[in-house]
């Protein structure tokens, strides 16, 4: 990506969004933007107040959707493509995520 060039946001379809509609997925993506982020499931779980199992499951879903990349050293990074949801269609899974 060139300086000043914006990537077009990945617009999740209903199936993709349903897969990550639980609040934890967007929380992990946000947490990954923090300066002190650690690529450690236990650290992520503690920061979000969830179990290690829940955090690992969420990271794996994000990896499956190519929203997170886990390198050979175990370092987690967000893929550079921004993510957005539909804004022109009423979607119950989106409303549920916002409530959570």
N, C-alpha and C positions, 0 to 999 in steps of 0.2 A: 504494500500500500504506500503510495506517495504521500508526502506531507500535505495536509490540507484536503486530501481526497477522502471522501466518506464512503464507507461500505454500505451497500443497500442492506437493510435489515431483513433477516430471515423471518418470514411471516409463517408462523406455525399454523398448520391446518388443525381441524378438530381432533383428529386421532393423535397427532403429535402433542397437542396441548393436553389432551386427556391423560396421556402418559406421564406428564410432569405437572399436572394441575395442583398437586399438593404444594403448599407454601414452601416446603423445605427446598425444592429445586431452585426456585428463584432466589431464595435466601442464600443458597450456596453460591450461585452465580454472582450475587452481590458481594458476598464475603470474599470471593476470589479477587475482587477489585481493591481490597484493602491493602495497605502498605505492609502490614504484618502477617499476611496470610501464610498459613503453613499447610503444605500438602500432606496432612496427617489426618486420617479418619477420626481418631480420638480427639484431636484438637478441634476439628470441625464440629463433631458431636457435642463437645463441651460448650463451645461458643453458641451453638443453637439450642442447647438444652434438650437434645434427643439422644437416643442410644447409638452406640457404634454401628449396630446392625442397620438402623434406619439411615444413618449418614452414608454408609457404604452402599446401600441399595440405591439411594438417590444419586450418588456420584456415578454409579454404574449406568443408571438410566440416562444421565446427562452425557456420559461417554457414548452410549449406544446411539443417541441422537446427534452425535458429533458436535455437541455444545461444549464439551470438555475434552481435553487431550491429556492423557497420562503418558509421560515419557518413560524411557527405559530405566531411568533412575527413580521413577515413582513421582516425579514432579508433575503436579496438576496445573494446567493452564486453560483458560477459556479460549475457545476458538475466536478468531478476530471478528467474526460476523455478529453484529448485534441481533437481538431477538425481540420480536414484538408479536402481539396477538392481534386477532381481528378486532377492528373497531367499528365495523359497519354491520355486524350481525350479532344479534342477541344470543349469547352462549351461556348455558347454565353452568358448565364446568368453569368458565372464566369467573362468573359471579361467585361460585363456591370458593374459588381460590382467593378472591378479594375478601370474602367474609372471614376466611381462616387467617 
